[in-house]
Amino acid sequence: MRSYKNGGILSRRDLCKLGIGVAGAAAVGKMLATRPAFADGLPPTPIRFTPFTRALPMPSVHQPVAPFSTDCKFTTTATPNFYTVHMRKGLAEIIPGVQTGIWGYNGQYPGPSFSSRSGTPDVVRQINELDVETSIHFHSGHNPSASDGLPYADLLIPAQVPGRPASFRDYCYPHQSPGFSTGEPDPNDNETTAWYHDHGTDITGLNVYQGLAGFFLVTDDLHDRLIASRTLPDPAFDVPLVLQDRRFNADGSLFYNPFEHDGFLGDVFVANGKAQPYFRVQRRKYRFRILNGANARMWFLRLSNDAPFLRLGTDGWLLPAAITQNRIFLGMAERADVVIDFRNAPNTVFLENIAVQDSGRGPAGDSQNPDTVVPGTPLVKFIVEGPAVANDATVTVGTLLRPNTPIEANEIVATRQFEFNRSEGAWQVNGRFFDENRVDAKVRKGTAERWILKNGGGGWWHPIHIHLEAHQVQRFNGAPPAPQNAFKKDTTLLGPGDEAEVFMRFRDFGDRFAAHCHNIEHEDMRMMFRFDVG
Ligand SMILES: [Cu+2]
């Protein structure tokens, strides 16, 4: 069992001993802005700021536009919604009082959220006004290869050439339940908390870091019923929350080192585009769709009052029933759909990160062990106000959410193993660097396979993301997976030496897809493989 090392940050317990306490959080934040040097030897952010002086912003919501002429074709007769998105440069106040140049969907960081509906297709015209190539991946989506947002040369949106019109690509999202093409649509596989982000070839790390990421929230009849019955909180109390880290130059611009192939870390912790914001809440249950949107940082989350999280979902999907977790570990790209109950909370509660990580290798110590005593860094300050509300949402431990249709062992037609390892300062799968023209696995459409995902070692962490469909974790290091990981995942985190056995179906769509490490610098440095469905 690995154990946490104190990374040099004072723990909440240490602060209490010093009489500062969690409420003296300005001091904590001042320390944060002068965090210990990184293992990469490059300077930390030189800007100091007082945390919890800016409110947590809500991402805006994309609004449909009038239908336009498109090559998108759908097999459903439902009328699509049309959107246009301009990828362009913008300014954001990430650190209080500091203007930072970003690249954003519609110039916004984080990008606006899509609010979509199962059964209603979306046509999204992505117009690239940036001077880099882009590709927009719908993460947790079940989409045709040409609209999945893959890093293949013919699928990229070219950079804008000055004086010329910007290039665009229409992404066609059918939003049909997996299995629809064979007359067996399974609404239990409908995604709920998805996101979209850049997937440009070899440049995803920079593009996402500059701001190209946002939520894709999808509803369906079952989700509506959970809200109408007051089981889940009303949408007014449903908060998308993307956690990221960024590093800054003295002039407020983002600092990124493209030669950092181990995984680039920031020292300013950012929630919905704001460094350490506050959020005013009523004494009631709030739902948070927590997304780890960092390039290479993993978060180990707890609440400062030690209240549990009520876990509703993992990655894109609701769990069969709500469970409690005192702490939540999130690898890059993973999501936790949770309820935090503030009814009996003190007036101030912090969402804290207790992982210590100073390099792209991964967090120090045993981040999966909730009993380990570790330092805490506040990410969001909740200011809790008013009396406990009556008639709050009823969701509690064991509340039924979305039934699960398991992938059965008798569906499996093939077993493949993928080992993720380091080589020559870059990253390989099964001893090979990614080549978009090489098919590393050819699977038969309409079948299911068993994939063994194996961490090749060296102390590195790799969150493995598989496109196209959810996968079902059967065994993790030979044992049943943790309950929150036992149903549907699209990203499975492999710590040093870990091995996961997953089942996955390949339905509805043929052609090229991809699987890769979601430490984005590992991904850009070739830890990816192509699989074709035929
Ligand atoms: Cu990796």
Boltz pocket constraint, residues with backbone or C-beta under 6 A from the ligand:
constraints:
  - pocket:
      binder: B
      contacts: [[A, 461], [A, 462], [A, 463], [A, 517], [A, 518], [A, 519], [A, 522], [A, 523], [A, 527]]
      max_distance: 6.0
